[in-house]
Amino acid sequence: MAGDAPRGPFKELMKDTGPNPGLDLGSCVIVGIVLGWACDRYLPWTHPWGFLALFFLGIAAGFWQLFRNGRS
């Protein structure tokens, strides 16, 4: 069934894989870039500070996610 947990060697592989740090950091930065671009596009008085602020906030969020995943 689709809702069952994986069995056999696939289960062991997934247990050892853990979170993907590149995906965590990359996705946070991309979300920050997109939100910053949208902020500057639709709120013109924020140009370029909206993009820069949300870009660096995305980087900080990515490193915070790496830190959280590294501790667990």
LUMTI-788144 format. One line per field, with one value per residue: residue number from 1; x, y, z of N, C-alpha, C, CB in turn. Coordinates in Angstrom, 3 decimals. Atoms other than C-alpha are relative to their C-alpha. Glycine has a CB too. Example, Ala and Ser with C-alpha at 12.3 -4.5 7.8 and 13.67 -1.06 7.14 Angstrom:
! residues 2
pos = [1;2];
n_xx = [0.890;-0.820];
n_yy = [-1.190;-1.190];
n_zz = [0.000;-0.060];
ca_xx = [12.300;13.670];
ca_yy = [-4.500;-1.060];
ca_zz = [7.800;7.140];
c_xx = [0.900;-0.770];
c_yy = [1.200;1.090];
c_zz = [0.000;0.730];
cb_xx = [-0.992;0.414];
cb_yy = [0.027;0.462];
cb_zz = [1.246;-1.415];
END
This chain:
! residues 72
pos = [1;2;3;4;5;6;7;8;9;10;11;12;13;14;15;16;17;18;19;20;21;22;23;24;25;26;27;28;29;30;31;32;33;34;35;36;37;38;39;40;41;42;43;44;45;46;47;48;49;50;51;52;53;54;55;56;57;58;59;60;61;62;63;64;65;66;67;68;69;70;71;72];
n_xx = [0.826;-0.762;-0.230;-0.879;-1.410;-0.840;-0.554;-1.191;-1.214;0.355;0.233;-1.319;-0.616;0.646;-0.333;-1.356;-0.171;0.205;0.356;-0.944;-0.365;0.006;1.385;0.495;-0.579;0.385;1.419;0.213;-0.541;0.874;1.241;-0.336;-0.170;1.306;0.797;-0.606;0.324;1.422;0.149;-0.469;0.807;1.352;-0.110;-1.170;-0.771;-0.961;-1.109;-0.378;-0.173;0.840;-0.712;-1.202;0.376;0.549;-1.077;-0.828;0.847;0.028;-1.284;0.015;0.940;-0.635;-1.002;0.705;0.522;-1.146;-0.351;1.032;-0.120;-1.262;0.102;0.875];
n_yy = [-1.194;-1.244;-0.598;0.824;-0.384;0.843;1.196;0.589;-0.825;-1.397;-0.598;-0.255;-1.087;-1.251;-0.308;-0.513;-1.148;-1.217;-1.191;-0.418;-1.383;-0.852;-0.312;-0.917;-1.327;-0.512;-0.357;-1.214;-1.138;-0.234;-0.611;-1.382;-0.745;-0.176;-0.940;-1.315;-0.503;-0.349;-1.189;-1.151;-0.138;-0.481;-1.121;-0.633;-0.827;0.835;0.355;1.408;0.487;1.168;1.159;0.262;0.450;1.353;0.883;0.325;0.754;1.366;0.625;0.263;1.095;1.230;0.432;0.412;1.345;0.905;0.118;0.817;1.375;0.541;0.326;1.158];
n_zz = [0.000;0.110;-1.308;-0.827;-0.094;0.852;-0.634;0.584;0.119;0.236;-1.314;-0.587;0.761;-0.363;-1.393;-0.050;0.874;-0.769;0.768;1.024;-0.328;1.183;0.320;-1.035;0.182;1.313;0.067;-0.799;0.751;1.157;-0.499;-0.330;1.248;0.647;-0.790;0.136;1.332;0.015;-0.842;0.769;1.217;-0.282;-0.932;0.605;-0.934;-0.726;0.905;0.043;-1.373;-0.243;0.539;-0.789;-1.346;0.044;0.444;-1.160;-0.931;0.520;-0.338;-1.447;-0.250;0.474;-0.968;-1.219;0.280;-0.067;-1.410;-0.656;0.460;-0.472;-1.413;-0.252];
ca_xx = [0.000;1.053;0.824;3.061;6.574;9.358;10.719;13.965;17.186;15.391;14.363;17.984;19.155;16.612;17.464;21.148;20.593;19.214;18.458;20.111;22.064;22.452;18.731;17.985;20.353;19.552;15.804;15.942;18.113;15.874;12.751;14.472;15.426;11.931;10.239;12.734;12.198;8.415;8.684;10.700;8.504;5.159;6.314;8.584;9.617;11.529;13.898;16.675;16.437;13.585;15.550;18.754;17.054;15.129;18.144;20.262;17.333;17.118;20.825;20.418;17.387;19.336;22.220;19.787;18.172;21.607;22.373;19.050;19.522;23.115;22.125;19.499];
ca_yy = [0.000;3.604;4.551;1.745;2.425;1.163;-2.297;-4.107;-2.516;0.658;1.304;0.998;3.302;5.974;5.717;6.415;9.154;11.850;15.407;16.867;19.997;21.299;21.132;22.851;25.743;26.094;26.109;28.736;31.012;30.553;31.350;34.481;35.555;35.013;36.820;39.676;40.009;39.993;42.563;44.901;44.254;44.979;47.445;49.758;51.904;48.920;48.639;47.299;46.882;44.393;42.015;42.401;41.998;38.890;37.426;37.650;36.459;33.403;32.724;33.046;30.743;28.186;28.140;27.982;24.931;23.333;24.002;22.486;19.383;18.980;18.891;16.167];
ca_zz = [0.000;-0.525;3.158;4.429;5.632;3.342;4.067;3.482;2.252;1.144;4.747;5.909;3.121;4.022;7.716;7.033;4.456;6.760;5.713;2.657;3.677;0.143;-0.442;2.869;2.285;-1.401;-0.955;1.804;-0.342;-3.386;-1.362;-0.023;-3.545;-4.924;-2.039;-2.262;-5.996;-5.520;-2.746;-4.963;-7.984;-6.315;-3.650;-5.660;-2.678;-1.260;-4.242;-3.729;0.048;0.012;-2.192;-0.203;3.174;2.163;0.359;3.508;5.617;3.336;3.836;7.605;7.552;5.523;7.975;10.892;9.262;8.819;12.475;13.606;11.456;12.600;16.251;15.875];
c_xx = [0.865;0.350;0.946;1.417;0.825;0.593;1.298;1.163;-0.305;-0.219;1.339;0.695;-0.595;0.322;1.377;0.193;-0.133;-0.360;1.098;0.371;0.004;-1.398;-0.580;0.494;-0.451;-1.450;-0.297;0.496;-0.896;-1.316;0.250;0.151;-1.345;-0.863;0.565;-0.287;-1.454;-0.260;0.424;-0.845;-1.341;-0.049;1.230;0.826;1.000;1.234;1.292;0.029;-0.858;0.676;1.198;-0.335;-0.509;1.013;0.862;-0.794;-0.117;1.290;0.046;-0.930;0.585;1.045;-0.637;-0.564;1.128;0.414;-0.997;0.122;1.286;-0.048;-0.815;0.568];
c_yy = [1.251;0.591;-0.787;0.546;-0.915;-1.167;-0.393;0.968;1.473;0.725;0.333;1.162;1.346;0.400;0.648;1.276;1.308;1.182;0.387;1.467;0.937;0.420;0.983;1.422;0.616;0.437;1.254;1.239;0.321;0.639;1.459;0.868;0.287;0.992;1.417;0.636;0.451;1.264;1.249;0.244;0.660;1.107;0.807;0.845;-0.819;-0.333;0.682;-0.654;-1.203;-1.279;-0.353;-0.546;-1.437;-1.010;-0.418;-0.727;-1.449;-0.745;-0.346;-1.156;-1.335;-0.514;-0.415;-1.415;-1.036;-0.255;-0.895;-1.472;-0.656;-0.419;-1.257;-1.294];
c_zz = [0.000;1.360;0.885;0.005;-0.893;0.791;-0.678;-0.094;-0.242;1.325;0.666;-0.713;0.404;1.436;0.086;-0.808;0.767;-0.873;-0.981;0.237;-1.199;-0.395;1.007;-0.234;-1.315;-0.068;0.819;-0.745;-1.188;0.425;0.374;-1.241;-0.657;0.773;-0.078;-1.348;-0.057;0.819;-0.773;-1.240;0.295;1.041;-0.423;0.964;0.809;-0.819;0.421;1.379;0.329;-0.467;0.872;1.385;-0.026;-0.521;1.194;1.080;-0.448;0.294;1.482;0.345;-0.448;0.969;1.324;-0.181;0.043;1.443;0.733;-0.401;0.494;1.455;0.255;-0.528];
cb_xx = [-0.937;-0.779;-1.288;-0.002;0.504;1.124;-1.004;-0.314;0.869;-1.262;-0.834;0.877;-0.181;-1.503;-0.046;0.944;-1.011;1.227;-0.289;-0.598;1.352;0.659;-0.839;0.433;1.524;0.252;-0.864;0.714;1.439;-0.274;-0.549;1.275;0.900;-0.728;-0.064;1.481;0.270;-0.845;0.834;1.446;-0.224;-0.850;0.111;-0.436;-0.938;-0.661;-0.342;1.348;-0.308;-1.341;0.456;0.825;-1.072;-1.245;0.869;0.613;-1.402;-0.255;1.177;-0.427;-1.330;0.631;1.013;-1.145;-0.705;1.177;0.055;-1.406;-0.055;1.085;-0.602;-1.349];
cb_yy = [0.002;1.014;0.163;-1.443;-0.066;0.834;-1.165;-0.527;-0.520;0.098;-0.956;-1.269;-0.230;-0.114;-1.275;-1.043;-0.045;0.318;1.161;-0.204;0.023;-0.704;-1.274;-0.479;-0.070;-1.040;-1.164;-0.120;-0.293;-1.316;-0.786;0.045;-0.775;-1.349;-0.456;-0.096;-1.075;-1.168;-0.140;-0.196;-1.369;-1.137;-0.495;0.850;0.731;-1.274;0.384;-0.142;1.093;0.161;0.270;1.269;0.927;-0.029;0.697;1.266;0.640;0.013;0.932;1.258;0.260;0.226;1.111;1.005;-0.033;0.571;1.385;0.527;-0.047;1.003;1.149;0.228];
cb_zz = [1.204;-0.807;0.699;-0.494;1.472;-0.633;-0.051;-1.351;-1.126;-0.879;0.899;-0.072;-1.510;-0.184;0.866;-0.485;-1.130;0.795;0.936;-1.427;0.639;-1.151;-0.039;1.389;0.050;-1.045;0.495;1.360;-0.479;-0.740;1.226;0.810;-0.967;-0.120;1.458;0.207;-1.067;0.543;1.298;-0.401;-0.647;0.455;1.510;-1.137;0.942;0.440;-1.450;-0.650;0.967;-0.696;-1.440;0.133;0.598;-0.864;-1.080;0.577;0.107;-1.493;-0.367;0.769;-0.720;-1.354;0.237;0.345;-1.382;-0.790;0.655;-0.354;-1.513;-0.196;0.745;-0.615];
END
